[in-house]
Amino acid sequence: MKIAEINMVTSGSTGKIMLQIAETARAAGYTVQTYSPILFTNGKKNKPENIPDHFWWGSRFEQLIHRCAGSLFGANGMLSWFGTRQLVKRLKKFSPDIIHLHNLHAFCVNLPVLFKYIKKSGVKVVWTLHDCWAFTGHCPYFTISGCEKWKTECKKCPQPKVYPKMYFDTSKTMYRKKKKWFSDIPDLTIVTPSEWLADLAKESFFKDRDVLVINNGIDLSVFKPRDTEFRKKHNIKAKYILLGVAFGWGYRKGLDVFVELSKRLDPALYQIVLVGTDENTDAQLPSNIVSIHRTADQIELAETYSAADLLVNPTREENYPTVNMESISCGTPVLTFNTGGSPEIPDRMTGFVVECNDVDAMEREIIRITQDDVFPQNACLQRSKDFDNTKCFNRYVDLFDSICKGK
């Protein structure tokens, strides 16, 4: 049996998930090919050469046109005709039994061309939603805006400048087009990493489809308690380390919450450390917050989690944050806002949840958790067994098996 995995990137969380699912399915006996567009960032081509059985599509010129016109007119998914024809041609040659879709919103794919092929071929489709974009007229998330127009029909988008940004509001048109493109796929199974997103999908125009929850996983051989020189390196002695990890710091990830906590918490007792920052983030941070720029070194990140006393995750919009799993697996409990799928990860022995934007409650819980030592490390390590990526991604293999047997 053959599976085609399609995602807009091979890096980041969704790219890693796609490649890990492909690896897991190959180990189970499936023939798997993965597909993504060549991305051009700051004039540089992002095309790793060491990905087995992977097909790239697209060109610099076509991507530039798609990004410019797509942003101007909100037409994300309406251009990149030639590149998508390359993709379809390759898919026809491969003739997969299952197409597994991931994120499709990076100004790199022509959705009418792709879904015309999918419907005409009759191939079975699994679509893992990593956010809400598939069933809205524009937005990947709408928690902050409080918008519920997606339940009936998007229009007058309250956040047009949010990625993928648009200068002319075409959310009504795009909602209708997406509903047409996606609703009548002959054999479609929706998968979400969190119960929160599954509940939203069941309220959308996907409500008549099978919606399954398969949690994401992480590599427990990397994310585990580690000996570390982190405190010595950053000259942090007898203080509680409050860690924040994000890639794309801003209001959505709760950067302002950390700034406020840095004013409230006793500097003799607490040290806030933020990972994943950049020069723009540094300009917004007070001097008493340690800033660590983004690193691709997973071992180094695991050592940082291991050094911390508590991961604080004040995210305001989230699906199923990997950082929560990584922290718990390194023996460090989690304190998070009650948003998205974030509260689904820590159980009562490995973390605590406070209401979104309640900084007073977050401050109180930081003090209680650190000073009373309420979450033992062994409870975190027991919980981490549920995050094993092989265990999680084998559920996709079970899903592929059931789909193929029902063919």
N, C-alpha and C positions, 0 to 999 in steps of 0.2 A: 504494500500500500504506500501511496505517495502523498506527502503533505507539502504545501507551499506556505511559508511564513512571510508575511508582508508587514513591514513597519517603516516609518519615515527615517529612523536612525538606527545605527548599530551600537551606539554608545548610550550613556545615561541609563536610567532605570528601565525604560521600556525596551531599549536596544538589548541590554543584558538579559532581560526576561525572554525576549524573542529567541536569542541565541541559546540560552540555557534550555528552553523548551525544545528547541531543535535538537540539541545534543541529547537530551533525555529520550526523545522519540526515536532518534537513531539507535540508541542503546537498546531500545525495545524492539528493534527490527524494522522500523519505518525508513523509507527513503525520503529525505527531507532536503528541500532547497529553500534558502532564505533570500529575500529581496528587499532592497531599499534604494532610494535615490542617492546619487552623488551630491553631497552638500558642499556649497562654496561659501565659506565664512571669511570675511575680510580679504577676499581675493584668493584664499587658499582652498585647495581641494581636500576635503575630508573623506578619504577613501582608503581605509586600512586594507592591507594586502594579504593578511594572514587569516582570513575568514573562509573556512572550507564551504564549497558548494553554495557560494553566494553570488547573486546577480545584481549588478548596479545599473541604474538607468538615469537618463536625463543629461542635460548640458548646462554649462554656465549661463549661456545666453537665454535659454528657455526659462531657467530658474529665476534669473533677474527680471524678465518680463512678468512672470507669474507673481513674484513678490511685489513688484511695483503696482501692477494693475489689480492684483488680488487685494492689496491693502487699500488702494484708492477706492475701489468699488465693492469691497467686501466679497470678492469672487474667489475665495479660497477653495480650490478644488474644481475650477472651471477651465483652467489653462493646462500647460504642460502636455499638450496633445501628442507630440512626437515621442517624448520620453515614455508616456503611458502606452503608446502603441508598441514600443520596444518591450515593455513589461508584458503586455498581453501576448505578443508574439512568443516570448519565452515561456509564458504559462501554457500556451497552446502546445508548444513542443514538449513540455514536461508532462502535461495532462494529469494534474493532481487529482486525487480522490477527495481531498479536503483542502480548502484554502482557509488559512488561519490569519485573520486580520488583526492588526493592533492599531496604533495611532495613524490617522490619515490626514492630519492637518498641519502640513509644513510647506504649503505652496509648491508642491512637487508632484502632484498626481492629478490627473483628469478623472474625476469621479464618474461622470457619465460614460466615458469610454470603459473604465474598469468594470463598472457594475453592469453595463450592457453585455460584456463578455461573461461575467459571472452568471447572469440570468439565462443567457442563451446556452451556455455550456451545461447548466443544470448541476454544477458542482456543489457539493455540500460545503457550507460556510460556518466556521466558528469565528466569532468576533469578540475579542477581549477588549472591553472598554476600560481605558486607563483614566478617563475623566468623562465629562458629560457632553462633550462637543458633538457626538454623533446624533443626539436627539434635541439639539438646540439650533437656533438660527445663526448663532455666532459663538457663544461663550463656552469655554471648557469648564468653567465653574460659575456659580451664581449665588453662592452662600452670602458673600459680603453685600451684594446688591439687594438680596432678598427677593429677586425676581422669580415669578412662577408662571410667566407667560408661556414657557416651553410646554406646559401641560396641555395647552390648547393650540396656540399659534403665536410665534414670536413676532414682535413689531416694536418699533420705537425702543431699541435696545438701550438699556440704562448704562452700559459700559462698552461703547464702541471702540474705545482706545485700548481695551484689554486685548492681549494676544489671543487670536490672530487679528490685529487691529484693522479697522476699516474707517475711512474718512466719510463715506456716504453710507447711510444706514440701509443695508439690504437684508436685514435679518428676517423680514417677512418673506421675501422671495426665497432666500436660502433655506428657511425652515420648510417651505412647501416643496422645494426641490429635493432636500434631504429625505423628507417623508416619502416622496415618490421613488427616489433611488433605492432607499433602504427597506421600505416596508414590504415590498412584494418579492423579496428574494425567496426562491422556492423552498430552500431548506437551510434555515438559519438558526443557530444557537448562540445566545448572548451569554458571555461570561464576564463577571466582575470580580475584582479582588476583595471587595468589601460588601458587607450586608447593606451598608448605607447606600452605595451606588446601585446595588441590585434593587432596592426599594424604589429609587428614583426611576430606574429603567422600566419598572413595572407600572409606573404612572405615565410613561411617555408613549409615543406611538409604537414602541416595541412591546407594549403590554400583552399582546397576543402571542408572543414568542416565548420559548423556553429560556429562562434566565437562571443561570447557575452561579454559585459563588465558589471560586477557587482562589484561595489566598496566595499572594506572592510569597516567595521564600528567599533565603539568603544562604551563603556558603558558611556553614558552621566551622569549617576547618580554618577559615580566616577570622571570623568574628567569634571570639572566645576570650576569656580573661587572659591577659598577657602582662608579663613583667614590662615595666616601662620607666623610662627616665624623664617622662613628661614634666613632672613637678620640678625636677632639678633644671631641666632645659629652660623652663619659663620662670624660674625662681619663685615658685609657688610653694610655700612651706606649710604651716599648720592652718590651712584654710579649707573650707568646703568648696570643691570645684563644681560650679553649675555650668553645664555644657549645653550649647545650642549648635545644631548642625543643620545647614540648609545650603542649597545651591541656587542662588537668586534671592538674596535677602531683601526684604522690603516690608511693607505693611501687611501683605498677605501672610508672610512667614512670621510676623510678630516682632520685627526688629525694634519697634517702638516700645514693646513690652520689656525687652531686655534693658533698653535705655532707662526706662522708668524704674525697674528693679535695681539697677545700679545706683540709683539715688536713694532707694529706701533701705537696702540691706546693709548691715554693718560691714564695712570694708575690712575690718580686722578679722572677720569670720568667714566671709564669702568672696570668692573670685569667679566672675563670669568669664567664660571662654567661648568665643564664637568661631566656628569652623565653616569655611566656604565663602569667606568674605572676599572683597576686592578693594581697589582704591576708592571706588565710589562709596562703598560701605564704610570704609575707614573714616571718611570725611564726616560721617553722621554719628560716630561713636565717641563717647567720653573716654578720657585717658585711662580710666580704671577698668576697662574691658579689654581682655586680651583677644586680639584679632589674628586668626590664622587663615591665610588664603587657601583657596581650593587646591586640593591635592588628589592625584590619581592613585596614590599609594594606599591600598586597602589595609595593609598591615599597620601602617602608621596611624590610620584612622581608628583601627581596632585598639591600638595602644592608647589613643586619646580617650576613647570610650572607657577603657579599663581604668584610666587614671581619675576619671570623674566620679563624683559622689551622686550626681543626679543629672539625668538628661531632662531639660526643660524644653517643651515643644509647644509654644503658644501659637501654633498655626491657626489661621482663620478659615482656610479652604484647603481640603486635603482629601485624597482618596484612601490610600492605605500606606502611610509613610514608612518607608524602608528604615529610616533612622531609628524609629522606635524599636524595631526588631533587632537592629544591629546593637543598640545600646543594651537591651535586656540580655542578649546573647553574650555580651562581654561582662555581664554581672552587674550592670548599672541600671537602677529602676528609672521609670519615666513618669513625669508630670506633664499633662497635656490639657489643652482646651477640649471641650466636648464639641468637636467639629468633624464632619465627614466620618471616615473610617478610623481616625486616629484613636478614639477610645476603645476600639475593638481589640487592640493589640495587647496592652497591659491587662493582666487579670488583677484580682484583689490583693494578690501577694507580690506583685511586681510593679505596681504603679498606682497613680491616682488621677482622677479626672475632675476638673473644675469647669464651670460654665464659661463659655466664650466671652472674652473681654473682661472677666472678673479678675483684675490684677490684685485686688485686695485678698481674694481667696488664694490666688497663686502664691502671693507672698507668705501668707499664713502656712500653707502646705509645705513650702520650701523649708521653713523653719522647723515645722513638726517632723517632716520626713528625715531631714539631715540630723537633727539633734536627738531624735528618739530612735533613729536607726530602725525604722519599722519594716523595711523590706530586705530580708536576708538574701545574700548572694545565691545560696543554693536554690532558692525559690525561682530566681531569675534563670538559672541554668536549667531547671526542670521545665520551665515555660518555653525556653529556647528550642527544645526538641520539636515543638510544633512548627518552627520556622525553617526546618531543614529543607533546602531547595529541592533536593532529590525527591523527598516525600511529597512536597507540594506540587512539583511539576509532573510527577507520575500520575497525578489526578488528571492532567491533560491527556496523558497516554490512555488512561481508562476511558476518558471521554471519546478520544479518537477511536478506540476499540469498539465502543458501543455504537458509534455512528457508522463505522464500517460494517459491523455485523448486521446493522439494520438496513444495509443497502440493498 
